[in-house]
């Protein structure tokens, strides 16, 4: 039984080492796919609401070329994004990181929905709290009839 476990662990170790080794240079298709994936996560600083992949601005083209150079240099996707973030700031990331200076950005929408929900509930309760009007009492009916008789149009 011990020999079987040792054999199994040896095979698993050999498999892990084989998969961890570099599979060789990336093909141009792999580089294009990684460049596209990274470019979709970076914001064009000219267009402001488009990724550099979707933008036609000259600066976006330059940023795509820079991403491609970083990928060809062997950077991982995160390293390439970090490279551009260091040069352009957190704004260049389509999903800004959760930090103290972006806390309002992340919690603001939830806070506004919560405030709106409280306002809506309070409005519903206020509508239910108003008493329904009852008909006129007998004394009120008598006063209205007397007032109508005293008017000049009734005579």
Backbone torsions as a table, in degrees:
resi	resn	phi	psi	omega
1	UNK	NA	-40.4	179.4
2	UNK	-64.1	-38.3	179.7
3	UNK	-64.6	-38.6	179.0
4	UNK	-64.5	-42.4	178.6
5	UNK	-65.2	-42.2	179.0
6	UNK	-64.8	-41.6	178.0
7	UNK	-62.7	-44.7	179.3
8	UNK	-62.0	-44.4	178.9
9	UNK	-64.9	-37.3	178.4
10	UNK	-65.2	-43.1	178.5
11	UNK	-64.5	-42.9	178.3
12	UNK	-63.4	-40.5	178.8
13	UNK	-64.3	-43.8	179.5
14	UNK	-63.1	-39.7	178.0
15	UNK	-64.8	-42.6	179.6
16	UNK	-63.6	-41.4	179.2
17	UNK	-66.4	-40.6	-178.6
18	UNK	-66.3	-39.2	-179.7
19	UNK	-77.4	-24.7	-179.0
20	UNK	-77.2	-23.2	-179.8
21	UNK	-70.6	151.4	179.8
22	UNK	-62.7	130.9	-178.0
23	UNK	-78.9	5.3	-179.6
24	UNK	111.6	-179.9	-179.1
25	UNK	-67.0	148.8	178.6
26	UNK	-71.6	145.7	176.2
27	UNK	-80.0	160.8	177.3
28	UNK	-58.3	-32.0	177.7
29	UNK	-65.9	-38.8	177.7
30	UNK	-65.4	-42.2	179.6
31	UNK	-63.7	-43.2	178.3
32	UNK	-62.1	-43.0	-178.6
33	UNK	-65.2	-42.7	179.1
34	UNK	-68.0	-40.2	178.4
35	UNK	-62.0	-41.8	178.2
36	UNK	-64.1	-44.8	-178.9
37	UNK	-62.6	-42.5	179.3
38	UNK	-68.7	-42.0	-178.2
39	UNK	-62.4	-29.4	179.0
40	UNK	-73.3	-16.1	-179.1
41	UNK	-100.6	1.9	-179.8
42	UNK	-113.3	138.1	-176.8
43	UNK	-88.5	139.6	173.4
44	UNK	-74.4	126.1	-177.0
45	UNK	-77.2	-12.3	176.3
46	UNK	-88.5	-50.2	-175.7
47	UNK	-78.9	-26.1	173.6
48	UNK	71.1	-26.4	-178.8
49	UNK	-127.1	17.1	178.0
50	UNK	-124.8	151.9	173.5
51	UNK	-76.6	163.0	178.8
52	UNK	-69.0	-19.3	176.2
53	UNK	-69.6	-38.8	-176.5
54	UNK	-87.6	-18.3	-173.0
55	UNK	-81.6	147.1	175.7
56	UNK	-103.6	5.0	-178.0
57	UNK	-67.1	146.4	178.8
58	UNK	-59.5	-35.9	178.7
59	UNK	-66.3	-36.7	177.4
60	UNK	-64.3	-38.2	176.5
61	UNK	-61.9	-43.4	178.2
62	UNK	-62.8	-41.1	179.4
63	UNK	-65.8	-39.1	176.9
64	UNK	-62.8	-41.5	178.0
65	UNK	-63.8	-38.7	178.0
66	UNK	-64.6	-42.3	176.9
67	UNK	-61.2	-44.1	-179.5
68	UNK	-61.4	-42.3	178.4
69	UNK	-62.8	-39.3	179.3
70	UNK	-67.1	-38.5	177.9
71	UNK	-66.2	-43.5	178.6
72	UNK	-65.1	-28.4	178.3
73	UNK	-75.7	-9.2	176.8
74	UNK	103.7	7.0	177.7
75	UNK	-67.7	148.5	171.8
76	UNK	-77.0	171.0	179.0
77	UNK	-59.3	-43.9	-179.1
78	UNK	-65.8	-38.2	179.2
79	UNK	-66.3	-39.4	178.3
80	UNK	-65.8	-42.4	177.0
81	UNK	-63.3	-42.2	-179.8
82	UNK	-64.1	-37.6	178.1
83	UNK	-58.7	-47.1	179.4
84	UNK	-71.8	-33.8	178.2
85	UNK	-64.2	-38.1	178.5
86	UNK	-64.5	-33.6	-178.2
87	UNK	-84.5	-34.4	-174.8
88	UNK	-112.3	-7.5	179.6
89	UNK	90.3	177.3	-178.6
90	UNK	-63.5	-22.2	-177.5
91	UNK	-60.1	-29.9	-176.0
92	UNK	-70.5	-16.8	179.2
93	UNK	-82.8	132.3	178.9
94	UNK	-66.4	-31.4	175.5
95	UNK	-116.0	97.6	-177.5
96	UNK	-65.1	148.4	-179.2
97	UNK	-72.3	155.5	177.6
98	UNK	-80.8	107.9	179.0
99	UNK	-135.0	174.7	179.4
100	UNK	-61.3	-37.6	-177.6
101	UNK	-79.1	-10.6	176.8
102	UNK	-114.0	10.8	-178.1
103	UNK	-61.8	-42.7	178.8
104	UNK	-64.6	-36.3	178.3
105	UNK	-61.4	-39.7	-177.9
106	UNK	-82.3	-35.4	-175.5
107	UNK	-96.5	-16.5	-177.7
108	UNK	-55.5	-51.2	-179.7
109	UNK	-60.9	-40.4	179.0
110	UNK	-65.1	-41.4	179.0
111	UNK	-62.2	-44.2	179.8
112	UNK	-64.9	-40.2	177.0
113	UNK	-64.4	-41.0	178.5
114	UNK	-62.5	-45.0	178.3
115	UNK	-63.1	-43.0	178.1
116	UNK	-62.7	-38.7	178.5
117	UNK	-65.8	-42.6	177.1
118	UNK	-62.2	-45.1	179.1
119	UNK	-60.3	-43.9	-179.7
120	UNK	-62.3	-44.0	179.7
121	UNK	-64.9	-42.3	179.2
122	UNK	-64.3	-38.1	177.3
123	UNK	-65.2	-40.4	177.6
124	UNK	-63.5	-43.7	-179.8
125	UNK	-66.4	-36.9	179.3
126	UNK	-65.6	-36.6	178.2
127	UNK	-68.1	-33.9	179.4
128	UNK	-78.5	-25.9	-176.0
129	UNK	-77.7	-22.2	-179.8
130	UNK	-69.3	128.3	-178.0
131	UNK	-69.6	145.5	177.6
132	UNK	-75.5	139.7	-179.7
133	UNK	-71.4	131.5	174.7
134	UNK	-91.5	166.1	175.1
135	UNK	-64.7	171.1	179.8
136	UNK	-70.7	142.9	175.3
137	UNK	-74.7	170.5	-178.9
138	UNK	-63.5	-38.4	179.6
139	UNK	-65.4	-39.9	179.3
140	UNK	-68.0	-39.6	177.8
141	UNK	-61.8	-40.6	179.8
142	UNK	-65.1	-40.9	178.6
143	UNK	-64.6	-39.7	179.1
144	UNK	-66.4	-43.0	-179.7
145	UNK	-63.9	-40.2	179.3
146	UNK	-65.8	-40.3	179.4
147	UNK	-66.4	-35.1	179.4
148	UNK	-71.0	-32.4	179.3
149	UNK	-71.6	-28.5	-177.4
150	UNK	-82.3	-9.2	-177.6
151	UNK	-76.4	150.9	-177.7
152	UNK	-67.7	-27.5	-178.3
153	UNK	-72.1	-22.4	-179.9
154	UNK	-77.1	-18.3	-176.0
155	UNK	-93.0	NA	NA
